Amino acid sequence: MSNNNGNSNNSLAQDFWKNYNWIEKLKNVPEPRIFNGWIVEGGQNVIFTEAGAGKSVLAFANVWDIYKKEGIPFVYVDIDNPIVLPKARGLVDYIEGTENIYLNQAHLEDIFNSELAKELKINRYKNIGIRLLKFLDATIDYKAIVVLDSLQKFVDTNELSEVRPFFELLDKLTHKFTFIIIHHTNKEQKYKGLSFIRDTVDSMYYIKNTDKDERGYIKKHSIVVDKQRFLTETEITFKYDLFDIEEIFFGVGLTKEEEIVLRTAVSTIRKSDTDLTQSELVKAIKDKVSIGEKKIRNILKTFVEKGLLILQTGGLTNKNIYKVNEDSPYLSLLFESDLSEIKKELLSALNEIEELEGEITVEDGKGGSIIFKTKQAIKSYIWKMTDEQAEQILQAITNQIDYVDI
């Protein structure tokens, strides 16, 4: 059969694939950013665990951190916790005066009873989650992170007839919103609801190793990947003070074996009086852990990629040498307990200044002295210095901070 131009349908099909540049269309799709190692931009990201493990704290700390670093506002919809919780935890103080929104059950009642809701006809939907998403879509015209706390309060997770349209709407809105969805587990530590949820979302993490302080507040925990479509981390450690969310550290996911190698490598480098070549460091690690040299080299390469170690060419031998990245928050978290209280104070003071105003000199204990010209030099030497030396340096740093404040 021919068309009006005399060309066969077969010829038209061949011309279509010849002229349609489908590969360029794939190449031009922008890759999503990964926030804090696990939150896929424009994705559906789930964290789940049992009650009381810190899901809400984790979600708020992350969105607040992203807002401060990237300027991306958030809408936190919490209908799982008591209405007074944001005030009790001081979260209201953070949000006040910003473009961020924190909603609870009372707010949703006001929203759904408003004239705007009636005009938008969102109340015709039975599902509260769909009603909320429709309202957010109609009233927010900028990119934002939306936290849903928690899933079973927005949709019946055991009913596919409710779950499917809810997640289909979520997917349609990912051009504008990045979703963080908090979900609960059952007694067997499995998340509740249909397998459809896991099949649909982009990243899924569960919380483990929750540590609490003497007040019972969470101070550190880790999340471990359960599902990932993109290059998210497999495990991440978080440390923060619930009442000072500005101070939050994000760790780098490591296996237990990698953590042992990291501890050994960092300790070896810090204790050495000379620069260590790659071969010297590998040998020193191999003497202490039962891992082959090739594997150690690959692990060290991973540490460089993650910003834990720095690989340089130089020194007397002009060979590859390893340095510890003393500015890595994860190393601070991992080795914090190894420092004395005075050294912890010194590190904190160093983080408050941009650079030393001048040289700082301390006695070396052997009749000589040590001169520090940069704060990086102090950080690198802090593991070798005595508490007395740390106290001398801290006093000099404190005087500088006082001067700057004036």
C-alpha positions in Angstrom: 0.0 0.0 0.0 1.3 3.5 -0.9 0.4 6.9 0.6 -0.5 10.0 -1.3 3.1 10.9 -1.9 3.8 7.5 -3.5 5.9 6.2 -0.6 5.1 2.9 1.1 4.3 2.6 4.8 7.5 0.5 5.1 9.6 3.4 3.6 8.0 5.9 6.0 8.9 3.7 9.0 12.5 3.4 7.8 12.7 7.2 7.4 11.3 7.7 10.9 14.0 5.7 12.6 16.6 7.1 10.4 15.7 10.7 11.2 14.5 10.3 14.8 17.6 11.0 17.0 16.5 8.9 20.0 20.0 8.5 21.4 20.4 12.3 21.8 17.1 12.4 23.6 18.5 9.9 26.2 21.8 11.8 26.5 20.1 15.1 27.2 18.1 13.8 30.1 19.6 15.5 33.2 20.8 13.1 35.9 19.1 13.7 39.3 21.2 15.1 42.1 21.6 12.9 45.2 21.1 15.0 48.4 23.1 13.9 51.5 23.9 10.6 49.9 20.4 9.1 49.8 17.7 11.5 48.7 17.1 11.4 44.9 16.0 14.7 43.5 12.6 14.5 41.9 12.2 11.0 43.4 10.2 9.1 45.9 12.5 8.3 48.9 11.3 6.1 51.7 12.8 5.7 55.2 11.3 3.0 57.5 11.8 1.4 60.9 9.9 0.8 64.1 8.4 3.6 66.2 10.8 5.7 68.2 13.9 5.1 66.1 14.2 8.7 64.9 12.5 8.7 61.4 11.0 12.2 62.0 14.2 13.7 63.4 16.2 12.2 60.5 13.8 13.6 57.9 13.7 17.1 59.4 17.4 17.3 60.0 18.0 16.3 56.3 15.5 18.8 54.7 16.8 21.6 57.0 20.3 20.8 56.0 19.4 20.8 52.3 17.6 24.1 52.7 20.6 25.7 54.3 23.1 24.3 51.7 21.0 24.3 48.5 18.3 26.8 49.2 15.6 24.3 48.4 12.5 24.9 50.6 10.5 22.1 52.1 6.9 21.3 53.1 6.8 18.9 56.1 3.4 17.3 56.6 3.3 15.5 60.0 0.0 13.9 60.9 1.7 11.0 62.7 3.0 12.9 65.8 1.3 15.1 68.4 0.4 18.6 67.3 2.6 20.1 70.0 5.7 18.2 68.9 7.2 20.9 66.6 7.0 23.4 69.4 8.3 21.0 72.0 11.4 20.1 69.9 12.1 23.7 68.9 11.4 23.0 65.2 9.1 26.0 65.0 12.0 28.3 65.9 13.9 27.0 62.9 11.1 27.4 60.4 9.8 30.8 61.6 10.8 33.5 59.2 11.7 31.1 56.4 9.8 29.9 53.3 9.4 26.4 54.7 6.1 25.0 55.8 5.3 22.6 58.7 1.7 21.2 58.6 -0.1 18.9 61.1 -3.6 17.5 61.3 -5.2 20.7 62.5 -3.7 22.6 59.5 -5.1 20.0 57.1 -8.6 20.5 58.5 -8.3 24.2 57.9 -6.9 23.7 54.4 -9.6 21.2 53.3 -12.4 23.4 54.7 -11.1 26.5 53.0 -12.8 28.3 50.2 -9.8 27.6 48.0 -10.2 23.9 48.5 -13.8 24.1 47.5 -12.9 26.1 44.4 -10.2 23.5 43.5 -12.8 20.7 44.2 -10.1 18.6 46.0 -12.6 17.4 48.6 -14.2 15.1 46.0 -11.3 12.7 46.6 -11.8 10.3 49.4 -8.1 9.7 49.9 -6.6 12.3 52.2 -3.1 11.9 50.6 -4.5 12.7 47.1 -6.4 15.7 48.4 -3.2 17.0 50.0 -1.1 16.5 46.9 -3.7 18.2 44.7 -3.7 21.2 47.0 0.1 21.4 47.1 0.3 21.1 43.3 -2.3 23.9 42.9 -0.7 26.3 45.5 3.1 25.8 45.2 4.7 26.8 41.9 8.4 26.2 42.8 10.6 23.2 43.4 10.4 21.9 47.0 11.0 18.8 49.1 7.8 17.3 50.5 7.9 15.1 53.6 5.0 12.8 54.3 5.0 11.6 57.9 3.8 8.9 57.9 2.6 7.0 54.9 -0.2 5.0 56.5 -1.9 8.2 57.6 -2.2 9.4 54.0 -3.3 6.1 52.3 -4.4 2.6 53.3 -1.2 0.8 52.5 -2.9 -2.6 52.3 -5.4 -1.5 49.7 -4.0 -1.4 46.1 -7.1 0.5 45.0 -5.9 3.4 47.2 -2.1 2.9 46.9 -1.9 2.8 43.1 -3.6 6.2 42.3 -1.8 7.9 45.2 1.7 6.8 44.0 0.7 7.5 40.4 0.0 11.1 41.4 3.3 11.2 43.4 5.1 10.2 40.2 3.3 12.9 38.1 4.4 15.6 40.6 8.1 14.6 40.7 8.9 17.3 38.1 8.3 19.8 40.9 8.6 17.9 44.2 11.1 15.6 45.8 9.3 13.3 48.2 10.6 11.9 51.4 8.1 9.3 52.7 8.2 8.0 56.3 6.9 4.5 56.8 6.6 2.1 59.7 7.6 -1.5 60.1 5.8 -4.4 61.7 7.0 -6.7 64.4 9.1 -8.7 61.9 10.9 -5.4 61.0 9.3 -5.5 57.5 7.6 -2.4 56.2 3.8 -2.5 56.1 1.8 -2.6 53.0 1.8 -4.0 49.4 5.0 -4.9 47.5 3.7 -2.3 45.0 5.2 0.4 47.2 8.7 -1.0 47.1 8.4 -1.6 43.3 7.4 2.0 42.7 9.8 4.2 44.8 13.3 5.3 43.9 15.2 4.8 47.1 14.3 2.9 50.3 16.3 3.0 53.6 15.9 1.5 57.0 17.3 2.9 60.2 19.7 0.9 62.4 22.2 1.4 65.2 20.3 4.1 67.0 22.3 5.7 69.9 20.7 7.9 72.5 22.1 10.3 75.1 21.4 10.3 78.8 18.2 12.2 78.1 16.9 9.5 75.8 17.3 11.7 72.7 18.8 10.3 69.6 22.4 11.5 69.0 23.6 9.1 66.2 22.2 6.4 63.9 22.8 4.9 60.5 20.5 4.2 57.5 21.1 1.3 55.2 19.8 1.0 51.7 17.0 -1.5 51.0 16.4 -0.4 47.4 18.3 2.0 45.1 17.7 3.0 41.5 20.4 5.6 41.4 23.9 5.9 42.8 22.9 6.5 46.4 25.1 5.4 49.3 24.6 1.9 50.7 25.0 3.1 54.3 25.2 6.5 55.9 25.9 7.6 59.5 24.2 10.7 60.9 25.1 12.5 64.1 23.3 15.5 65.5 21.9 17.2 68.5 18.1 17.4 68.3 18.2 20.9 69.8 21.0 22.1 67.6 20.3 20.8 64.1 22.8 23.2 62.6 25.5 20.8 63.9 24.8 17.7 61.8 27.4 15.4 60.3 26.8 13.0 57.5 29.0 9.9 57.3 30.1 7.9 54.3 28.8 4.4 53.9 31.5 1.8 54.6 31.5 -1.9 55.2 32.9 -3.2 58.4 36.0 -4.4 56.6 36.5 -0.9 55.0 36.0 0.8 58.4 38.8 -1.4 59.9 41.1 -0.5 57.0 40.2 3.2 57.4 41.0 3.2 61.1 44.3 1.4 60.5 45.3 3.7 57.6 44.4 6.9 59.4 46.1 5.8 62.7 49.2 4.8 60.8 49.5 8.1 58.8 48.9 10.2 61.9 51.5 8.4 64.0 54.2 8.5 61.3 56.8 11.2 61.5 57.4 11.0 57.7 55.2 10.9 54.6 54.2 7.3 53.8 54.3 6.1 50.2 51.5 4.0 48.8 53.5 0.8 49.1 54.6 1.7 52.7 51.0 2.3 53.8 49.7 -0.8 52.2 52.4 -2.9 53.9 51.7 -1.3 57.3 47.9 -2.1 56.9 48.6 -5.6 55.7 50.8 -6.3 58.8 47.8 -5.4 61.1 44.8 -6.8 59.2 44.2 -10.0 57.3 43.5 -8.5 53.8 45.4 -8.9 50.6 47.5 -6.0 49.2 45.5 -5.7 46.0 42.2 -5.4 48.0 43.8 -2.9 50.3 44.9 -0.7 47.4 41.4 -0.8 46.0 39.9 0.2 49.3 42.4 3.1 49.7 41.3 4.2 46.2 37.7 4.2 47.4 38.7 6.4 50.4 40.3 8.9 48.1 37.1 9.0 46.0 35.0 9.6 49.1 37.2 12.4 50.3 38.5 10.6 53.4 42.2 10.4 52.3 44.2 12.7 49.9 46.6 11.1 47.4 49.5 13.4 46.5 52.7 13.2 44.5 55.7 14.6 46.3 58.0 14.2 49.2 61.7 13.2 49.0 60.9 10.2 46.9 58.5 12.0 44.5 56.1 9.1 44.8 52.4 8.8 45.6 51.9 9.6 49.3 48.7 9.5 51.4 47.5 12.3 53.7 44.4 12.3 56.0 41.7 14.7 55.0 41.3 16.3 58.4 38.3 18.4 57.2 36.2 15.3 56.6 33.1 15.4 58.9 33.0 11.6 58.8 36.5 11.2 60.1 35.6 13.6 62.9 32.6 11.4 63.7 34.6 8.2 63.5 37.5 9.2 65.6 35.9 11.8 68.0 35.9 9.4 70.9 39.7 9.0 70.5 40.3 12.6 71.4 40.6 14.1 74.9 38.2 16.8 75.9 40.7 19.6 75.5 41.5 18.4 72.0 37.8 18.3 71.2 37.6 21.9 72.3 40.6 22.8 70.2 39.0 21.3 67.1 35.8 23.2 67.8 37.7 26.4 68.1 39.6 25.8 64.9 36.3 25.4 63.0 35.2 28.9 64.1 38.1 30.7 62.5 39.1 31.1 58.8 42.8 30.9 59.4 45.5 31.7 62.0 46.2 35.4 62.5 49.9 34.6 63.0 52.2 31.8 63.9 51.6 29.8 67.1 54.6 28.3 68.9 54.5 25.6 71.6 57.2 23.6 73.4 57.9 20.2 71.9 58.9 18.7 75.3 62.5 18.1 74.2 63.9 21.5 74.7 62.8 22.8 71.3 59.6 24.2 69.9 56.9 23.5 67.2 55.7 26.3 65.0 52.2 26.2 63.4 51.5 28.6 60.6 48.1 27.2 59.4 45.1 25.7 61.2 45.4 22.7 58.8 48.8 22.0 60.3 47.3 22.0 63.8 44.6 19.6 62.7 47.1 17.3 61.2 49.3 17.3 64.4 46.4 17.2 66.9 46.6 13.4 67.2 50.3 13.6 68.2 50.3 16.6 70.6 50.0 16.4 74.3 47.0 17.9 76.2 49.3 20.6 77.5 50.2 21.6 73.9 46.6 21.5 72.9 45.7 23.8 75.8 48.4 26.3 74.8 47.1 26.4 71.2 43.5 26.6 72.4 44.4 29.7 74.4 45.9 31.4 71.4 43.0 30.5 69.2 40.5 31.7 71.8 42.3 35.1 72.0 41.9 35.3 68.2 38.2 34.5 68.3 37.7 37.1 71.0 39.5 39.7 68.9 37.4 38.9 65.9 34.1 39.2 67.9 35.1 42.7 69.0 
